[in-house]
């Protein structure tokens, strides 16, 4: 099966598209072609919506005009996959060029006629009732089989020597991080390391303020951190190894990193800012926290704590109540995609990830 994956500039988006492609790979052998999507100087989001609503019937012309894409140079795919607003119009237009090839999109779509979108994988269960939509954890390229089983953290004493990954984001759409909350994060890392003996593995991101990166680098020089990855030097993809830690903590501005931690089979704590204005994201994260990722026991695998006020004791007490997820996330996504593409789900899915016993 030939897949055409549309990639915009944002790693969070194109990793979702790649995650959908990998889920399709659970259903059939795949051959993947990737196409970078870069709108022309005039074709910003509102212009693309207007063109697609009123003038977009000539798919070949508008692919060239809005994206600089020559349709005659594209090989016909069996499936088109996209994520991120720049890929919406491109995916619809390419589908038209090839006579209605299925277009799978990770995310919700607003402002477009979505009848030519075969499936939207949405993060909130409330949006799953929309036409051609289904709820699933945000797709990603994280594969739990790449990591050893996490150490079981059942009591505060188990935290001694345990590895906790901390993925630090920053200001995002409708999310802010006041200075006092960054100070609280640095304080939390220091106190949890001192009081519980955890080994922090920390990474910043492209959104992390320079001054926060500097504070974390200072903790590393003091020996508080077991590992520090500065995004400014390491670049995209450098965080991937950190999902092999025993647990993951994430600043809640990044839904993708929360989802990646769960996909990796790790218990996850999201650290929430007091200044959060994105209702859809909060709604989606609340649904993830309520879902049982660890099987029929209804055990929680995701918890959200307020960064500005969380204490080391509260953090530790919350963490030891969480269970590592055992859900086969990519298998669930494949089951959603299968009927859309007229495929069947393999009877044998990947086995649930084991959980390592706490070392004595």
Secondary structure, DSSP 8 states (H G I E B T S, - for coil): -EEEEEE-S-HHHHHHHHHHHHHHTTTS--EEEEEE----TT--HHHHHHHHHHTTT-HHHHHHHHH---GGGS---SEEEEESTHHHHHHHHHHHHTTS-EEEEES---SS-GGG-SEEEESSGGGGGSTTEEE-----S--GGGS---B---SGGGGTT-EEEEE----BTTB---HHHHHHHHHHHHHHHHHH--EEEEE--TTS-HHHHHHHHHHHHHT-EEEEE-HHHH-TTTTGGGGGSSEEEEETT-HHHHHHHHHTT-EEEEEE-S-B--HHHHHHHHHHHHS--SSTT----EEEEETTT--HHHHHHHHTT-------HHHHHHHHHHHHHT----SS-------B----
